[in-house]
Amino acid sequence: MDPLDIARQFALPAPPDSVAALEGGLINRSWRVPAVDGSEWLLQRINPDVFPDGANVMENVARLTAHLGRRHARGESSERECLALVRTTDDATAVRADDGAWWRMFRFIGRAHTRHIAQDADDAFRAARAFGEFLAHLADFTEPLHETIAGLHDTARRVKVLEDASAADLEGRVRHAAKELELAHEWRGLAHTVGPLLDAGRLPRRVVHNDAKIANVLFDDATGAALCVIDLDTVMPGTALWDVGDLLRSLSSRAGEESADPDEVEVERERVEAVRDGWLTGAGQVVTGEERALILDAGKVIAYEQGVRFLTDYLLGDRYYPVDDEEHNLRRARTQFRIVAQL
């Protein structure tokens, strides 16, 4: 459907004037929507292939943004520090198009930007603190949340899927990934490090983002300060260690997961400490002693899990992650396994 036609179905204070596609975002597509009164809005199409139940996604997002919005109403945050969902003209949370995809709209937060790589330890600290604050702000959230991606951080299941893909070898790629498959097998004990503790009740079950990376933090253009965490589609109950682990995985090296040469990826101690300190600063007293003790282990687990996912997609013929060439996912897996080894 035409994005402008979709935009007209939201209850804006003035009619939308046009739409402009925004770059970035591997999953959902986004458009900037200026209205005739000069206000600006953000329109997004939720990818139905990744999130087949858009209704559940939007129920979660509506509950979360309402909760975080109450902080602004109490004067605890500025308008630019929280996402504001716009309801449709018939008071729904989103529009469902003829192809089954769900479309939603937020107030556009201007004079701000996202980043894909942390330039230095200060960047890593600010991003990690934003996710720590996100955890703290949702500590008193008590409404139910849907599981929008089943088994997202079920590392043991991810390993089983890899083993099945290796056994089938549908694309004839196993011979090119022998070293990576050996590492995946050698480190498979990591799959039983965090998840079982959560299942056993030794770790508190919290509301966590589940896609904690610098690209999901909005930064102020003028000051460089982190404004808020964005992309709430994967927010579900889980352990906070999944988020801090993902931050360590993605921020501990300046190369990032898209490095053209995985052998050049180096985990920097200063960045590791910046992530840990930033996250703990943001979260404050919410974090327990056992969670603190497992922060570094969490980084290894999530880097391993992501490496397994990249490697699985490589063996299956690149069905999930967009790639530039047939070895792209294999390079990604090598990068993640190098981070595991160095952490």
Residue frames as qw, qx, qy, qz and C-alpha x, y, z in Angstrom:
[[0.000, 0.886, 0.464, 0.000, 0.00, 0.00, 0.00],
 [0.302, 0.689, -0.046, 0.657, 0.99, 3.61, -0.50],
 [0.453, -0.202, -0.544, 0.677, 2.68, 4.86, 2.73],
 [0.097, -0.104, 0.058, -0.988, 0.97, 8.25, 2.38],
 [0.604, -0.318, -0.461, -0.567, -2.44, 6.57, 2.24],
 [0.667, -0.293, -0.628, 0.275, -1.51, 4.62, 5.37],
 [0.276, -0.015, -0.349, 0.895, -0.32, 7.81, 7.12],
 [0.316, -0.278, -0.180, -0.889, -3.71, 9.43, 6.51],
 [0.682, -0.377, -0.579, -0.241, -5.33, 6.73, 8.66],
 [0.519, -0.231, -0.548, 0.614, -3.66, 8.00, 11.85],
 [0.192, -0.898, -0.396, -0.020, -5.15, 10.65, 14.13],
 [0.515, 0.043, -0.056, 0.854, -2.60, 13.40, 13.51],
 [0.036, -0.659, -0.348, 0.666, -3.27, 17.02, 14.53],
 [0.353, 0.681, -0.198, -0.610, -2.87, 18.03, 10.86],
 [0.920, 0.365, 0.105, -0.099, -3.00, 16.06, 7.59],
 [0.683, -0.308, 0.435, 0.499, 0.24, 14.46, 6.39],
 [0.297, 0.803, -0.188, -0.481, 1.89, 16.37, 3.55],
 [0.649, 0.540, -0.524, -0.111, 4.28, 13.74, 2.15],
 [0.897, -0.381, 0.216, 0.051, 6.42, 10.72, 3.10],
 [0.352, 0.756, -0.552, 0.024, 10.17, 10.15, 2.76],
 [0.959, -0.085, -0.261, 0.071, 11.75, 6.72, 3.13],
 [0.334, -0.822, 0.452, -0.093, 14.46, 6.42, 5.80],
 [0.625, 0.425, -0.652, 0.057, 17.57, 4.31, 5.32],
 [0.032, -0.336, 0.822, -0.459, 18.63, 1.57, 7.72],
 [0.695, -0.044, 0.440, -0.567, 16.71, -1.13, 9.50],
 [0.074, 0.227, -0.929, -0.283, 17.18, -4.73, 8.43],
 [0.110, 0.311, 0.929, -0.170, 13.72, -5.81, 9.58],
 [0.187, 0.774, 0.552, -0.246, 11.13, -3.03, 9.43],
 [0.358, 0.406, 0.293, 0.788, 10.84, -0.15, 6.95],
 [0.191, -0.662, -0.404, 0.602, 10.40, 3.46, 8.08],
 [0.265, 0.618, 0.359, 0.648, 9.22, 6.76, 6.59],
 [0.157, -0.281, -0.302, 0.897, 9.46, 10.33, 7.83],
 [0.048, 0.662, 0.683, 0.303, 6.06, 12.03, 7.56],
 [0.083, -0.092, -0.169, 0.978, 5.88, 15.84, 7.65],
 [0.107, 0.680, 0.717, -0.109, 2.40, 17.24, 8.22],
 [0.237, 0.715, 0.307, 0.582, 1.00, 20.47, 6.77],
 [0.364, -0.919, -0.079, -0.125, 1.33, 22.22, 10.14],
 [0.200, 0.777, -0.532, 0.270, 5.10, 21.59, 10.27],
 [0.695, -0.434, 0.527, -0.227, 4.95, 18.69, 12.74],
 [0.456, 0.446, -0.744, -0.197, 6.78, 15.47, 11.88],
 [0.851, -0.194, 0.333, -0.357, 5.94, 11.81, 12.45],
 [0.016, -0.428, 0.886, 0.177, 7.54, 8.41, 11.96],
 [0.872, 0.144, -0.006, -0.467, 5.65, 5.72, 10.02],
 [0.139, -0.430, 0.891, 0.055, 6.80, 2.10, 10.21],
 [0.848, 0.105, -0.325, -0.406, 5.80, -1.12, 8.47],
 [0.595, -0.434, 0.656, -0.164, 6.31, -4.17, 10.70],
 [0.328, 0.373, -0.801, -0.334, 7.88, -7.01, 8.73],
 [0.854, -0.129, 0.100, -0.493, 5.28, -9.85, 8.76],
 [0.817, 0.274, -0.504, 0.063, 7.92, -12.45, 7.88],
 [0.315, 0.279, -0.669, 0.613, 9.76, -11.76, 11.15],
 [0.211, 0.086, 0.610, -0.758, 6.73, -10.78, 13.26],
 [0.157, -0.262, -0.824, -0.477, 3.78, -12.77, 11.89],
 [0.277, -0.698, -0.656, 0.073, 1.52, -11.71, 14.77],
 [0.209, 0.396, -0.021, 0.894, 1.62, -7.94, 14.46],
 [0.494, -0.684, -0.273, -0.462, -1.36, -7.57, 16.77],
 [0.802, -0.487, -0.225, 0.261, 0.65, -9.01, 19.68],
 [0.554, 0.134, -0.051, 0.820, 3.64, -6.84, 18.81],
 [0.049, -0.540, -0.133, -0.830, 1.48, -3.73, 18.90],
 [0.657, -0.670, -0.297, -0.175, -0.20, -4.69, 22.17],
 [0.758, -0.290, -0.173, 0.558, 3.26, -4.91, 23.70],
 [0.365, 0.263, 0.066, 0.891, 4.44, -1.63, 22.18],
 [0.281, -0.678, -0.270, -0.623, 1.28, 0.20, 23.27],
 [0.730, -0.633, -0.254, 0.049, 1.63, -1.00, 26.87],
 [0.715, -0.160, -0.076, 0.676, 5.35, -0.21, 27.02],
 [0.230, 0.386, 0.125, 0.885, 5.13, 3.27, 25.50],
 [0.430, -0.734, -0.289, -0.439, 2.19, 4.13, 27.76],
 [0.770, -0.531, -0.206, 0.287, 4.22, 3.07, 30.82],
 [0.583, -0.038, 0.028, 0.811, 7.30, 5.01, 29.73],
 [0.037, 0.591, 0.288, 0.752, 5.14, 7.98, 28.76],
 [0.533, -0.774, -0.332, -0.089, 3.87, 8.25, 32.31],
 [0.652, -0.310, -0.097, 0.685, 7.44, 9.12, 33.34],
 [0.217, 0.291, 0.224, 0.904, 7.20, 12.18, 31.08],
 [0.346, -0.697, -0.424, -0.464, 3.79, 13.04, 32.54],
 [0.668, -0.666, -0.247, 0.223, 5.35, 12.99, 36.01],
 [0.057, 0.970, -0.229, 0.051, 8.16, 15.27, 34.86],
 [0.750, -0.454, 0.435, 0.205, 10.81, 12.53, 35.09],
 [0.557, 0.015, 0.567, 0.607, 11.81, 12.77, 31.42],
 [0.188, 0.458, -0.164, -0.853, 11.53, 15.17, 28.51],
 [0.765, 0.451, 0.167, -0.428, 9.28, 14.64, 25.49],
 [0.542, 0.642, -0.520, -0.151, 12.33, 13.69, 23.41],
 [0.071, -0.432, 0.871, -0.223, 13.29, 10.93, 25.86],
 [0.481, 0.130, 0.822, -0.274, 10.34, 8.63, 25.27],
 [0.025, -0.123, -0.779, -0.615, 8.58, 7.12, 22.28],
 [0.416, 0.293, 0.404, -0.760, 4.99, 8.29, 21.79],
 [0.220, 0.224, 0.894, 0.319, 2.67, 6.02, 19.83],
 [0.349, 0.157, -0.100, -0.918, 0.01, 7.66, 17.63],
 [0.462, 0.267, 0.816, -0.221, -3.35, 5.92, 17.50],
 [0.141, 0.253, 0.711, 0.641, -5.40, 5.54, 14.33],
 [0.299, -0.185, -0.126, -0.928, -8.51, 7.52, 13.47],
 [0.748, -0.331, -0.405, -0.409, -10.58, 4.62, 14.82],
 [0.483, -0.691, 0.404, -0.354, -8.50, 4.52, 18.03],
 [0.993, -0.012, -0.046, 0.113, -6.48, 1.40, 17.21],
 [0.549, -0.669, 0.323, 0.383, -2.77, 1.00, 17.86],
 [0.235, -0.332, 0.680, 0.610, -1.92, 0.27, 14.21],
 [0.669, 0.453, -0.098, -0.581, -3.27, -0.16, 10.68],
 [0.623, -0.081, 0.760, 0.166, -3.39, -3.60, 9.10],
 [0.296, 0.481, -0.444, -0.696, -2.85, -3.51, 5.33],
 [0.868, 0.241, -0.092, -0.423, -4.32, -5.84, 2.72],
 [0.650, 0.409, -0.634, 0.087, -1.09, -7.89, 2.63],
 [0.812, -0.419, -0.397, 0.083, -1.38, -8.59, 6.36],
 [0.514, 0.143, -0.323, 0.782, 1.42, -6.26, 7.43],
 [0.310, -0.830, -0.415, 0.204, 0.86, -3.91, 10.34],
 [0.347, 0.530, -0.017, 0.774, 1.76, -0.20, 10.14],
 [0.447, -0.718, -0.408, 0.343, 2.27, 2.08, 13.14],
 [0.263, 0.753, 0.000, 0.603, 3.19, 5.68, 13.79],
 [0.575, -0.483, -0.337, 0.568, 5.28, 7.48, 16.42],
 [0.008, -0.990, 0.012, 0.139, 5.97, 11.12, 17.13],
 [0.748, 0.467, -0.147, 0.448, 9.18, 11.90, 15.24],
 [0.565, -0.734, 0.003, 0.377, 12.07, 12.84, 17.53],
 [0.528, 0.811, -0.030, 0.250, 13.98, 15.50, 15.64],
 [0.055, 0.847, -0.461, 0.261, 17.57, 16.69, 15.94],
 [0.686, -0.402, 0.594, -0.122, 18.61, 13.16, 16.79],
 [0.591, 0.501, -0.582, -0.246, 20.34, 10.24, 15.09],
 [0.953, -0.238, 0.186, -0.037, 21.27, 6.59, 15.44],
 [0.062, 0.720, -0.680, -0.123, 24.72, 5.04, 15.16],
 [0.944, 0.130, -0.256, -0.164, 25.75, 1.62, 13.93],
 [0.782, 0.094, -0.399, 0.469, 29.19, 1.46, 15.55],
 [0.476, -0.857, -0.066, 0.185, 30.53, 2.85, 18.83],
 [0.475, 0.790, -0.252, 0.294, 33.43, 5.10, 17.90],
 [0.232, 0.463, -0.653, 0.552, 35.04, 4.83, 21.32],
 [0.306, -0.211, -0.848, 0.379, 34.53, 3.67, 24.90],
 [0.173, 0.186, 0.319, -0.913, 32.47, 6.79, 25.71],
 [0.552, 0.058, -0.428, -0.714, 29.99, 5.84, 22.99],
 [0.530, -0.091, -0.843, -0.014, 29.82, 2.33, 24.41],
 [0.122, -0.168, -0.675, 0.708, 29.23, 3.69, 27.92],
 [0.349, 0.146, 0.076, -0.922, 26.39, 5.96, 26.79],
 [0.608, 0.014, -0.594, -0.527, 24.65, 3.23, 24.82],
 [0.471, -0.124, -0.847, 0.214, 24.96, 0.73, 27.66],
 [0.023, 0.148, 0.528, -0.836, 23.70, 3.25, 30.21],
 [0.489, 0.043, -0.212, -0.845, 20.62, 3.88, 28.03],
 [0.668, -0.095, -0.689, -0.263, 19.75, 0.18, 28.18],
 [0.322, -0.114, -0.751, 0.566, 20.45, 0.09, 31.90],
 [0.233, 0.104, 0.251, -0.934, 18.04, 2.99, 32.38],
 [0.593, -0.017, -0.495, -0.635, 15.50, 1.21, 30.17],
 [0.539, -0.139, -0.820, 0.135, 15.70, -1.79, 32.52],
 [0.138, -0.164, -0.583, 0.784, 15.28, 0.44, 35.57],
 [0.346, 0.056, -0.048, -0.935, 12.35, 2.37, 34.08],
 [0.699, -0.064, -0.510, -0.498, 10.48, -0.90, 33.46],
 [0.187, 0.136, -0.879, 0.417, 11.26, -2.42, 36.85],
 [0.313, 0.200, 0.616, -0.694, 7.74, -1.56, 38.04],
 [0.526, 0.174, -0.448, -0.702, 6.01, -2.65, 34.81],
 [0.413, -0.057, 0.841, -0.343, 3.47, -5.34, 35.72],
 [0.732, 0.392, 0.044, -0.556, 1.29, -5.76, 32.61],
 [0.828, 0.023, 0.540, 0.148, 1.52, -8.98, 30.59],
 [0.196, 0.673, -0.477, -0.530, 3.67, -9.09, 27.46],
 [0.934, 0.314, 0.071, -0.154, 3.38, -11.43, 24.48],
 [0.597, -0.363, 0.567, 0.437, 6.35, -13.52, 23.33],
 [0.500, 0.736, -0.073, -0.450, 6.79, -11.93, 19.89],
 [0.572, 0.514, -0.632, -0.097, 9.61, -14.25, 18.80],
 [0.921, -0.349, 0.048, -0.167, 9.37, -17.65, 20.42],
 [0.914, -0.197, 0.118, 0.335, 12.62, -18.99, 21.85],
 [0.335, 0.918, -0.153, 0.147, 14.60, -15.92, 20.78],
 [0.014, 0.724, -0.640, 0.257, 17.39, -16.60, 23.30],
 [0.937, -0.182, 0.267, -0.135, 16.93, -20.35, 23.62],
 [0.077, 0.732, -0.644, -0.211, 20.61, -20.97, 22.93],
 [0.470, -0.149, 0.870, 0.001, 20.35, -24.76, 23.25],
 [0.656, 0.553, 0.487, -0.160, 17.63, -24.84, 20.61],
 [0.344, 0.863, -0.264, -0.258, 19.74, -22.65, 18.34],
 [0.186, -0.530, 0.815, 0.143, 22.56, -25.17, 18.64],
 [0.594, 0.178, 0.781, -0.077, 20.22, -28.04, 17.78],
 [0.580, 0.761, 0.182, -0.229, 19.05, -26.20, 14.66],
 [0.129, 0.791, -0.557, -0.218, 22.69, -25.71, 13.64],
 [0.393, -0.268, 0.878, 0.045, 23.43, -29.40, 14.13],
 [0.647, 0.455, 0.595, -0.147, 20.45, -30.32, 11.98],
 [0.447, 0.857, -0.096, -0.238, 21.52, -27.90, 9.25],
 [0.083, -0.660, 0.728, 0.167, 25.03, -29.32, 9.34],
 [0.536, -0.011, 0.844, -0.022, 23.77, -32.89, 9.05],
 [0.619, 0.639, 0.429, -0.156, 21.51, -32.03, 6.11],
 [0.342, -0.404, 0.429, 0.732, 24.10, -29.84, 4.34],
 [0.544, 0.660, 0.503, -0.125, 21.49, -28.75, 1.80],
 [0.328, 0.929, -0.105, -0.135, 23.74, -26.15, 0.15],
 [0.892, 0.228, -0.112, 0.373, 26.97, -28.15, 0.27],
 [0.088, 0.858, -0.229, 0.452, 28.63, -25.54, 2.48],
 [0.815, -0.578, 0.043, 0.009, 29.67, -27.67, 5.47],
 [0.855, 0.092, 0.007, 0.511, 33.12, -28.27, 4.02],
 [0.287, 0.629, -0.049, 0.720, 33.76, -24.51, 4.04],
 [0.405, -0.695, 0.135, -0.579, 32.75, -24.14, 7.70],
 [0.816, -0.091, -0.546, 0.168, 34.59, -27.03, 9.35],
 [0.351, 0.148, -0.493, 0.782, 36.52, -24.84, 11.79],
 [0.345, -0.282, 0.108, -0.889, 33.44, -22.86, 12.80],
 [0.821, -0.240, -0.356, -0.377, 31.39, -26.01, 13.33],
 [0.691, -0.001, -0.588, 0.419, 34.18, -27.42, 15.49],
 [0.077, 0.186, -0.391, 0.898, 34.14, -24.28, 17.66],
 [0.587, -0.288, -0.130, -0.745, 30.36, -24.37, 17.90],
 [0.855, -0.193, -0.477, -0.065, 30.58, -27.92, 19.21],
 [0.540, 0.104, -0.531, 0.644, 33.49, -27.17, 21.56],
 [0.031, -0.122, 0.327, -0.936, 31.68, -24.23, 23.18],
 [0.445, -0.402, -0.611, -0.517, 28.19, -25.74, 23.30],
 [0.434, -0.382, -0.672, 0.464, 28.34, -25.73, 27.11],
 [0.019, -0.040, -0.101, 0.994, 27.72, -21.96, 26.89],
 [0.403, -0.309, -0.547, -0.665, 24.16, -22.81, 25.82],
 [0.648, -0.497, -0.577, -0.014, 23.51, -24.02, 29.38],
 [0.404, 0.066, -0.384, 0.828, 25.09, -21.09, 31.25],
 [0.156, -0.041, 0.178, -0.971, 22.33, -18.47, 31.57],
 [0.559, -0.179, -0.452, -0.672, 19.00, -19.92, 30.41],
 [0.627, -0.264, -0.730, 0.069, 18.82, -22.74, 32.99],
 [0.239, -0.131, -0.514, 0.814, 19.46, -20.26, 35.82],
 [0.342, -0.053, -0.076, -0.935, 16.48, -18.21, 34.65],
 [0.658, -0.175, -0.601, -0.418, 14.30, -21.31, 34.37],
 [0.581, -0.208, -0.705, 0.349, 15.35, -22.41, 37.86],
 [0.325, -0.884, -0.297, -0.156, 14.42, -19.05, 39.38],
 [0.677, -0.371, -0.088, 0.629, 17.99, -18.14, 40.31],
 [0.200, 0.016, 0.201, 0.959, 17.82, -15.09, 38.07],
 [0.288, 0.511, 0.457, -0.668, 14.92, -12.62, 38.24],
 [0.361, 0.472, 0.680, 0.430, 12.59, -12.57, 35.25],
 [0.051, -0.560, -0.102, 0.821, 12.46, -9.00, 33.96],
 [0.553, 0.785, 0.264, -0.092, 11.19, -6.95, 31.03],
 [0.465, -0.465, 0.441, 0.611, 14.15, -6.83, 28.66],
 [0.368, 0.663, -0.220, -0.614, 14.73, -5.40, 25.18],
 [0.839, 0.079, 0.532, 0.082, 16.30, -8.50, 23.59],
 [0.677, 0.568, 0.186, 0.430, 17.99, -6.54, 20.79],
 [0.352, -0.891, 0.022, 0.285, 20.39, -4.38, 22.78],
 [0.675, 0.142, 0.243, 0.682, 22.81, -2.69, 20.40],
 [0.181, -0.391, -0.040, 0.901, 23.91, 0.87, 19.74],
 [0.055, -0.177, -0.595, -0.782, 21.74, 1.08, 16.59],
 [0.351, -0.610, -0.675, -0.220, 18.69, 0.89, 18.87],
 [0.339, -0.611, -0.333, 0.633, 19.64, 3.99, 20.85],
 [0.267, 0.843, 0.275, 0.376, 18.68, 7.50, 19.74],
 [0.554, -0.286, -0.145, 0.768, 21.37, 10.15, 20.31],
 [0.062, 0.922, 0.211, -0.320, 20.99, 13.94, 20.51],
 [0.653, 0.631, 0.078, 0.412, 22.61, 15.73, 17.55],
 [0.025, 0.898, -0.187, 0.397, 23.94, 18.61, 19.63],
 [0.465, -0.699, 0.470, -0.273, 25.16, 16.96, 22.83],
 [0.450, 0.331, -0.829, -0.037, 25.71, 13.34, 21.80],
 [0.378, -0.165, 0.719, -0.560, 23.69, 12.24, 24.84],
 [0.120, -0.196, -0.949, -0.217, 21.58, 9.09, 24.59],
 [0.419, -0.171, -0.009, -0.892, 17.91, 10.11, 24.50],
 [0.777, -0.057, 0.383, -0.496, 16.02, 6.82, 24.54],
 [0.311, -0.117, 0.921, 0.205, 15.96, 3.20, 23.49],
 [0.586, 0.336, -0.163, -0.719, 13.98, 2.45, 20.33],
 [0.584, 0.187, -0.725, -0.314, 12.68, -0.60, 18.38],
 [0.448, -0.276, 0.632, -0.569, 10.58, -2.27, 21.06],
 [0.785, 0.121, -0.373, -0.480, 9.27, -5.17, 18.96],
 [0.696, 0.107, -0.695, 0.146, 11.37, -7.78, 20.78],
 [0.193, -0.400, 0.547, -0.710, 10.71, -6.53, 24.32],
 [0.795, -0.230, -0.493, -0.268, 9.62, -9.59, 26.29],
 [0.700, -0.644, 0.264, -0.157, 10.10, -11.18, 29.70],
 [0.856, 0.302, -0.320, 0.271, 13.55, -12.70, 30.19],
 [0.692, -0.508, -0.115, 0.499, 16.82, -12.10, 31.96],
 [0.045, 0.974, -0.102, -0.200, 18.59, -8.75, 31.94],
 [0.542, -0.453, 0.580, 0.406, 21.77, -10.66, 31.15],
 [0.625, 0.467, 0.545, 0.308, 20.56, -11.12, 27.57],
 [0.218, 0.964, 0.119, 0.098, 20.69, -7.36, 27.08],
 [0.280, -0.857, 0.401, 0.161, 24.03, -6.67, 28.73],
 [0.709, -0.120, 0.622, 0.310, 25.43, -9.74, 26.98],
 [0.564, 0.670, 0.404, 0.264, 24.29, -8.38, 23.62],
 [0.010, 0.994, -0.106, -0.009, 25.88, -5.03, 24.44],
 [0.518, -0.595, 0.555, 0.263, 29.19, -6.71, 25.21],
 [0.714, 0.228, 0.598, 0.285, 28.94, -8.76, 22.04],
 [0.452, 0.765, 0.354, 0.291, 28.28, -5.76, 19.82],
 [0.019, -0.985, 0.063, -0.157, 30.29, -3.00, 21.51],
 [0.724, -0.589, 0.253, 0.257, 33.46, -4.61, 22.86],
 [0.606, -0.027, 0.455, 0.652, 35.24, -4.36, 19.50],
 [0.136, 0.598, -0.062, -0.787, 35.47, -1.27, 17.32],
 [0.011, -0.118, 0.801, 0.586, 35.14, -3.44, 14.19],
 [0.648, 0.158, 0.176, -0.724, 31.53, -4.52, 14.79],
 [0.726, 0.060, 0.679, -0.089, 29.87, -7.68, 13.51],
 [0.703, 0.690, 0.153, -0.076, 30.13, -6.59, 9.85],
 [0.285, -0.720, 0.515, 0.368, 33.94, -6.62, 9.79],
 [0.725, 0.570, -0.303, -0.241, 35.32, -7.49, 6.37],
 [0.558, 0.376, -0.699, 0.241, 38.20, -9.33, 8.05],
 [0.773, -0.573, -0.186, -0.201, 37.20, -11.25, 11.19],
 [0.815, -0.045, -0.274, 0.509, 40.87, -11.86, 12.01],
 [0.246, 0.396, -0.153, 0.871, 41.24, -8.14, 12.71],
 [0.527, -0.680, -0.245, -0.446, 38.48, -8.05, 15.32],
 [0.425, 0.142, -0.637, 0.627, 39.93, -7.27, 18.72],
 [0.487, -0.747, -0.446, -0.076, 38.02, -7.08, 22.00],
 [0.243, 0.528, -0.306, 0.755, 39.21, -4.01, 23.91],
 [0.403, -0.324, -0.713, 0.474, 39.27, -4.13, 27.69],
 [0.017, 0.131, 0.185, -0.974, 38.37, -0.43, 27.91],
 [0.467, -0.108, -0.417, -0.772, 35.20, -1.02, 25.92],
 [0.551, -0.273, -0.788, 0.007, 34.25, -4.08, 27.98],
 [0.282, -0.298, -0.562, 0.719, 34.56, -2.03, 31.16],
 [0.175, 0.046, -0.073, -0.981, 32.65, 0.88, 29.60],
 [0.530, -0.229, -0.625, -0.525, 29.73, -1.41, 28.71],
 [0.522, -0.337, -0.734, 0.273, 29.64, -2.98, 32.17],
 [0.206, -0.260, -0.388, 0.860, 29.95, 0.34, 34.00],
 [0.248, -0.045, -0.250, -0.935, 27.49, 2.15, 31.75],
 [0.545, -0.303, -0.685, -0.376, 24.84, -0.55, 32.09],
 [0.488, -0.376, -0.664, 0.423, 25.25, -0.78, 35.86],
 [0.076, -0.124, -0.176, 0.974, 25.14, 3.02, 36.18],
 [0.384, -0.140, -0.381, -0.829, 21.88, 3.16, 34.25],
 [0.619, -0.306, -0.694, -0.204, 20.26, 0.22, 36.01],
 [0.290, -0.595, 0.366, -0.654, 21.29, 1.26, 39.52],
 [0.358, -0.282, 0.777, -0.433, 20.11, -0.91, 42.38],
 [0.847, 0.180, -0.039, -0.499, 17.84, -3.01, 40.15],
 [0.686, 0.399, -0.608, 0.000, 20.68, -5.43, 39.30],
 [0.863, -0.489, 0.076, -0.104, 21.29, -8.31, 41.72],
 [0.365, -0.687, 0.612, 0.144, 24.64, -9.66, 42.86],
 [0.710, 0.051, 0.679, 0.179, 24.29, -12.84, 40.80],
 [0.565, 0.785, 0.247, 0.067, 23.47, -10.83, 37.70],
 [0.007, -0.931, 0.355, 0.087, 26.57, -8.68, 38.25],
 [0.548, -0.452, 0.688, 0.152, 28.74, -11.78, 38.61],
 [0.677, 0.262, 0.665, 0.176, 27.50, -13.20, 35.28],
 [0.314, 0.843, -0.015, -0.436, 27.91, -10.10, 33.09],
 [0.036, 0.603, -0.694, -0.391, 31.04, -11.30, 31.28],
 [0.347, 0.060, 0.934, 0.065, 29.65, -14.81, 30.89],
 [0.469, 0.664, 0.475, -0.337, 26.54, -13.30, 29.35],
 [0.247, 0.767, -0.351, -0.477, 28.67, -11.61, 26.71],
 [0.109, -0.310, 0.910, 0.252, 30.20, -14.95, 25.76],
 [0.411, 0.333, 0.832, -0.168, 26.80, -16.65, 25.63],
 [0.451, 0.759, 0.262, -0.390, 25.16, -14.06, 23.37],
 [0.165, 0.689, -0.560, -0.429, 28.20, -13.79, 21.07],
 [0.222, -0.119, 0.960, 0.125, 28.20, -17.59, 20.80],
 [0.447, 0.507, 0.683, -0.275, 24.45, -17.69, 20.18],
 [0.395, 0.798, -0.033, -0.454, 24.69, -15.04, 17.46],
 [0.016, 0.529, -0.774, -0.349, 27.62, -16.84, 15.86],
 [0.345, 0.133, 0.929, -0.023, 25.56, -20.04, 15.81],
 [0.460, 0.681, 0.433, -0.371, 22.67, -18.17, 14.16],
 [0.274, 0.761, -0.374, -0.453, 24.89, -16.67, 11.47],
 [0.111, -0.343, 0.907, 0.217, 26.52, -20.05, 10.85],
 [0.449, 0.339, 0.807, -0.181, 23.15, -21.78, 10.61],
 [0.461, 0.767, 0.159, -0.417, 21.91, -19.23, 8.09],
 [0.106, 0.643, -0.648, -0.393, 25.08, -19.72, 6.07],
 [0.236, -0.092, 0.963, 0.094, 24.54, -23.50, 5.93],
 [0.414, 0.526, 0.700, -0.247, 20.87, -23.04, 4.97],
 [0.411, 0.424, 0.510, 0.625, 21.69, -20.72, 2.08],
 [0.104, -0.060, -0.102, 0.987, 21.21, -17.28, 3.68],
 [0.145, -0.558, -0.753, -0.315, 17.47, -17.41, 4.23],
 [0.337, -0.784, -0.465, 0.235, 17.17, -14.96, 7.14],
 [0.301, -0.724, 0.051, 0.619, 19.92, -12.32, 7.18],
 [0.549, 0.835, -0.004, -0.050, 20.47, -10.07, 4.15],
 [0.735, -0.336, 0.345, 0.477, 23.91, -10.76, 2.66],
 [0.207, 0.809, -0.303, -0.460, 26.31, -9.11, 0.21],
 [0.474, 0.457, -0.724, -0.207, 27.86, -12.37, -0.98],
 [0.865, -0.149, -0.434, -0.205, 27.70, -16.09, -0.26],
 [0.643, -0.004, -0.566, 0.516, 30.37, -15.94, 2.48],
 [0.151, -0.602, 0.105, -0.777, 28.87, -12.95, 4.33],
 [0.773, -0.518, -0.028, -0.365, 27.18, -14.98, 7.06],
 [0.907, -0.042, -0.252, 0.334, 30.27, -17.16, 7.44],
 [0.353, 0.418, -0.265, 0.794, 32.38, -14.04, 8.08],
 [0.450, -0.594, 0.054, -0.665, 29.80, -12.85, 10.58],
 [0.923, -0.342, -0.163, -0.066, 29.97, -16.18, 12.42],
 [0.751, 0.168, -0.282, 0.573, 33.77, -16.05, 12.49],
 [0.026, 0.566, -0.192, 0.801, 33.63, -12.56, 13.97],
 [0.682, -0.547, 0.007, -0.484, 31.28, -13.66, 16.75],
 [0.953, -0.178, -0.188, 0.160, 33.36, -16.72, 17.60],
 [0.531, 0.366, -0.287, 0.709, 36.47, -14.55, 17.77],
 [0.284, -0.601, 0.163, -0.729, 34.66, -12.30, 20.26],
 [0.892, -0.394, -0.122, -0.184, 33.73, -15.37, 22.34],
 [0.855, 0.076, -0.262, 0.441, 37.35, -16.47, 22.42],
 [0.315, 0.427, -0.247, 0.811, 38.62, -13.03, 23.45],
 [0.500, -0.609, 0.036, -0.615, 35.96, -12.38, 26.08]]
